[in-house]
């Protein structure tokens, strides 16, 4: 434990202020990356969750240490985990392209709550270390993930087309691009439109340009939309 934080672990004004301020800073740092990417749960949401979790833990300590109530110090903080799970579930959606979105945001909210619990318990070192590692995962590991995915040979492509007869043309354009169709899931598009949609699993050559493959599929007759998912 760092000695510089020893005077801030008490339940006096300075100790509570340190808990609150650090929760706001850590929550803001975690949420600023989500805000930059225009996610629904961004800067302010992460701050509020981290601050709320910190105050919940601090309140449990206050009731036990100052008010001398015979209560479990960790009981109130334990409820934060279940409560944040509901908020995180609201950030996860399934798009019409059968793609799950919001998992990273939901995980970020959950971690922000954990960091808040650390702040409220005066475990400042853990809160700071966790915040730094979260920023490393969100900023640097995301770039590494993007580079790794560029070399993946199998890709999923979402295609909207005018009629079932267009499937033959799509297959021919895939063959022209040197791509093998491994799997295809064909569904009817909802709404008033008569167009259909499908998700193709394509096996490409090593080092193939995914953008060029999508352009080749989009040139097929009757194709309305082609994008990687």
N, C-alpha and C positions, 0 to 999 in steps of 0.2 A: 504494500500500500504506500502511496506517496505521502510524505510528511506534510507537503504544502497544503493538503486538503484536510488535515487533522482538525483544524480550528473551525471547519465548516460542516462538520458531521453532527453537530448538536441540534437541538430543537429550538434554538433561539432565533432571533430575527435574521441574523446573518446566515445561519444554516438553512432556513426556509428560503431566503432570497437566493442563495446559491443553487438550491434544488430547482427553483422555478426558472431562473435565468438560463441555467444549463439545459433544461428541458426545452425551452423555447429555441435556443441556438441549435441544439442537436436535431430537433424536429424540423426546423427550417432548412438545415443543411441536407437532410434526407429528402425533404419534399421539393427542394428547388430544382432538382433534376427532372422530377415528374412534371413540375410546372413548365420547365423549358420545353418538354415534349408535348405540352398541351393536354395532359391527362386530366380526367375529371377530379381526381383527388390529388391536389397539388400542394403548393407552399403552405397555405393557411390550414388546410385539412390536417397535414402532418404535424404542424405546430400544435393545433388544438388537441389532437390525440395524444401526443407526447406530454403536453402540459397536464391534461386530464389524468393520465396514468400516473404522473409524478405526484400530483396532489392527492390522488387516491391512496398511494402508498404512504405519503407523508401524514395523511389524516389517520391512517391506521396506527402509525408510530405515535402520533400525538395523543390519541386516545389511551394508549397503553403506558407511555412514558410520563406524560404530563398529567392527564386526567386520572390515571391509575385505574382505568376500567379493566376488569378481567376479560380481555378479549384477545383473539388471535391476531397478531400483527399482520400476518400474511393473508388473512381472509379477504379483505377488501381488494387487495392487489390481484388475488387469484381470479376475481370476477371480471377484471379488465380483459383478460385473455379471451374469455367467452364473448364478452361484449364487442370487442374489436372484430371477432370472427364474422359477426353479422354485417358489420360495415364493409369488411373486405369482400364478403360474398356479393354485396351489391355492386362492387366495382368490376366483377367478372361477368362478361357477356358472351353469348354465342352469336356470331354474325350469320348473315344469310348464306355465307360461303362456307359454313360449317367450321369456322375458325374461332378458337377461344382467344379472347382478348381480355386484358386486365389482370392477368395472374401476377405480373411483376408489381403492379400498383397495389394489389391486395397484400402481397408479401411485404412491400414497403410499409404499408399501414401497420401490419402486425409487428414488424421490427421496430417501428417508431414507438409503439406501445411498450415493447420490452425495454427500449432505451429509456422511456419515461419512468418505468418501474425502477430501473437502476438509479435514475436521478432522484426519485422520491425516497429511495433507501439510502441515499448519500454514497452510493457506489459510483463515484464520479469517474474513476479510472475505467470501469467497465463500460459506462455510457460513452465515453470519448473513444475508446478503442473500437467499440461496435459501430459508432458513427463513421469513423475513418474507413473501416472495412466495408461498410455498406456503400460509401462513396466510391471506393475502389471497384466494387462489384458492378455498380450502376454505370460508371463512366468508362473504366478501362476494360473490364471483362466483356462489356457489350460490344466493344470494337473487336475484341478477339473473337467473340462468337460470330460476328458478321464475316470476318475473314475466313473462319473455318467453314461457314455455310456456303461460301462462294465455291469451295472445292467439293461440295457434296454432289454425287452423281445422280441421286434421285431427287426430283423436285415435284411438287404438287401444283398443278395449274388449274385455275378456275376459269371456265369458258361458258359464255352465254351465246346461244345461237338461235337462229330464226325457226328452224324446223329440223326434225330428225334426219332428213336427207343430207344435212350439212355434216353429219358425222363422218361420212366417207371422205369428204374433202379435208376435214381436220386430220384424219388418219394419214392421208396422202402427204399433207404438209409436214407431219411429224416424221414420216419416213424420209422425206426430202432433206430434213434437217439432221438426219442421222440419229433420230431419237426413237427409242423403243417404248411403246405404251405397255406398262406393267399392269395397270389397273385403271378402271373407269367407273365412277359412280354417277349415274344419270338420274336427274330428278326434274320435276316440273316446277318452273318458277312461279311463285305466288303472285297474286294481283291480277289485274285485268289483262296483262300482256300474255300473248300466246307463245312467247319464246320459252325455250327450255335451257337448262344449265347442267353442267357436269364438272366433276373434279377428276382430272386425269393425273395418275402417277406415272411420271416419265423417267426413264433411265437414259441419261446422257453420257456422252463421251467425257473422259477426263479432260478438264480444262475448257469445256464448252462454255460459250457465252450464253447465259440464261436469257439475257435481253434479246439477243438475236433469235433465239428459239421462240420467245413470246411473239416477236414481230412476225415470224414466219407463220405461226398459228393464226394470228390476227388477220393475215392476208387471205385466209381461206374464205371461200364464198359463204355468206350467211352468218359469219362470226360477228357478234356484236361487241364482245368484250373478252379479253384474255389477259389474265394477270396471275402472278405467282402468289400462292398462299402458304 
